[in-house]
Every structure is written in structure tokens, then in C-alpha cells.
Amino acid sequence: MLSTGPDLRLLRLLSCVTLILLSEVTEAKKDLKSACNTCQQITDNFNKGFEKTAKQNFGGGNTAWEERKLSKYETSEIRLMEIVEGLCDSSSFECNHMVEEHEEHFETWWFKRWWFSVCCPKGTFGPDCNACVGGSDRSCHGNGMCDGDGTRGGNGKCSCVHGYSGEFCLDCIDGYFNEVRNDTFSLCTECHSSCKTCTGATNQDCDECKEGWEDDDQEACVDVNECSKDPPPCTEDQYCLNTEGSYSCKACDKVCSGCTGAGPDKCQTCGSGYQDRDGTCTDIDECSQSEPVCTEEHQECVNNQGSYTCICSEGYEEQDGECVQTQQPGEDT
Ligand SMILES: *[C@@H]1O[C@H](CO)[C@@H](O)[C@H](O)[C@H]1NC(C)=O
């Protein structure tokens, strides 16, 4: 019956939530925060009253006869009235108003504990514990979650698991097809990767091909080779890599000017500073060419990948584009 600690805490929580919800319905514009404070105060006082009256009885004490013939004080309306009387300061209009407005609910709760319960049986939802779509045994036909399932809240709408759609979670999303289906049961299976929509599992069962795939002469969806398209989809310093349903563009090796694949041996032509040697583009050593490339006086040539630089020889330094002898410290010229 009424009395235990956890029960009381539950009441404390639930009654407030419930009262606020009720207040919301009846007086939508009401200041919720103030209503909540008042409600909190009411539940606190309800708890206090509940504890205070816990040890009391009908005055003379419950005799065995009273307990059999009359109701016990513990569960009596007299006890409830005593508790309700202590809920508000007589000066607090809002508090008294709220209690008055919901007095009926205190009574309902007092005599039918279920009213305050937050829970509904599994597969049911809402204030009246209505069955979810598809019935409480297989809510949302086993393919989704019923909003508020197992609680006094929610609207019972299904959120379908991946692959399923519709109000009843019996339809399949694009990319899935109904392998099995009747009015109460549905099994959605993924289409072949080439299909946007389909009626079966193979690439011949597509209703429509996915992007990157096209119908062949057997009405099957096959991969489109984007790399052989005209104009080619990649830029000049890239090569194209076809993949199932798509393609990608990869950078050519830096020694190439245009290429057909990765590496210095897949160049169409060699980039500047490189020359073809046995099918591979290799660096040209400009410094060892018969015609010297660094022509200023006291200049030296230094080769690097794809190019070269001219630097001043040892003992010289660059000044206004010329190599002049370095001044040694303390040395007079
Ligand atoms: C629907 O299909 C399921 C699974 O095949 C089966 O168990 C169920 O009896 C069928 N229901 C109807 C109404 O045909």
C-alpha cells in the first residue's frame, strides 16, 4: 500500500510533472517557471504531510474491528485531506488555486495508484497505454521504435530502423527491396551496389541504376568507365583511376608532364628539366652539358632535381648580380 520511501520519491517527481502538464493544457500561457516552483512546493509539502501522518491513526487507534470494517487511516480519505490541507500557505493564491484545480487528481491518485505511474506495458504508449502500430507484441512490425513505448508519454509514431520506412515500417527505403512482405510482416534487403532502386538482389534486378552505373545490353547495371570519357575528367597533371561506380583523379609524378599512371615511368612526356631515359623520366644534369649554363665570372653550377642554380665560387659573394671577392675581416684591398 502507500508508504515506502522510493514510492514517495516517485510521487514527488511524477506529481509535479503531471501537474505541470495539466497546467500546460488548461492554461497554456501560464508562467511555467513559477508554476513549477509552486508545484515543487506542493509536492514537498505533500511529502512532509505524508510523513507526518504516517504514524497517526483515527485518534483512538485502529482496532482490529476498525481495520476490518472501516478503511485503515493509512489509506483513508481523512488522511489525504489532512495532507492536502497542509500543502499551501493560506496567503498563496497560486498554490491554493493549483491544489484546488487538481484536487480531484490527488484523490484519484490516492485511491488508484496507477494514475501516477509513468509506465505502460511494453508495446504500448501514451496516457491510456494504447497499443503501438503493429500491436504491442511486435510494435512497428518489428522494424522500428514506437514513440513513447512503455511510457505514459509519446505519440506512438514509428521511427523505423535503417532500411525501412513508412508509417508502419513495412516499406523499404531506396536501395532496399521487400524480400518478404504481407500486411504485418516485411523484410527489406539491400539492393546490389549498382542499383538505385530494385526488385531483387542482383545487378539485373535494378529498376534504376545508381549514379556511376549504366544499363548494358542485357539490362543489367554495369560500371561506367569515367576515365575513357571525352573530355577526360581529370586535369593534365593527373591520371584517372576508374573504380566501381566512380573514379578518382591522382596527381602525376612530379617528373611528368601528363601521365597514364603513377610513377616516373608512366609519363606522357617528361617535365621540363627531365629527359626520357629508357622509358623513365630522369633529371637532366644541366651542369655537365657541353654548353656551360652559368656564364658569369667566378660562377659555379649546382645541379638539382629538374633544374640547376648558379652560385658564386668559394671566396666570392654575390653583389648586384655579380660575384665579387669576399672581404676577409682585417684584410685591406
Ligand atoms: C506474414 O508473413 C509472416 C512471415 O512470413 C508470417 O509469419 C505471417 O503469418 C504472415 N501473415 C499473414 C497475415 O499472412
The ligand as an SDF file (V2000), in Angstrom:
LIG
                    3D

 14 14  0  0  0  0  0  0  0  0999 V2000
    3.1620  -12.7070  -42.9200 C   0  0  0  0  0  0  0  0  0  0  0  0
    4.4290  -13.2900  -43.0780 O   0  0  0  0  0  0  0  0  0  0  0  0
    4.9860  -13.8130  -41.8870 C   0  0  0  0  0  0  0  0  0  0  0  0
    6.4030  -14.2780  -42.1780 C   0  0  0  0  0  0  0  0  0  0  0  0
    6.5000  -14.9840  -43.3790 O   0  0  0  0  0  0  0  0  0  0  0  0
    4.0990  -14.9310  -41.3570 C   0  0  0  0  0  0  0  0  0  0  0  0
    4.6240  -15.4400  -40.1510 O   0  0  0  0  0  0  0  0  0  0  0  0
    2.6960  -14.3830  -41.1320 C   0  0  0  0  0  0  0  0  0  0  0  0
    1.8390  -15.4320  -40.7440 O   0  0  0  0  0  0  0  0  0  0  0  0
    2.1620  -13.7310  -42.4050 C   0  0  0  0  0  0  0  0  0  0  0  0
    0.8870  -13.0800  -42.1010 N   0  0  0  0  0  0  0  0  0  0  0  0
   -0.1270  -13.0840  -42.9370 C   0  0  0  0  0  0  0  0  0  0  0  0
   -1.3080  -12.3260  -42.4900 C   0  0  0  0  0  0  0  0  0  0  0  0
   -0.0930  -13.6650  -43.9870 O   0  0  0  0  0  0  0  0  0  0  0  0
  1  2  1  0
  1 10  1  0
  2  3  1  0
  3  4  1  0
  3  6  1  0
  4  5  1  0
  6  7  1  0
  6  8  1  0
  8  9  1  0
  8 10  1  0
 10 11  1  0
 11 12  1  0
 12 13  1  0
 12 14  2  0
M  END
$$$$
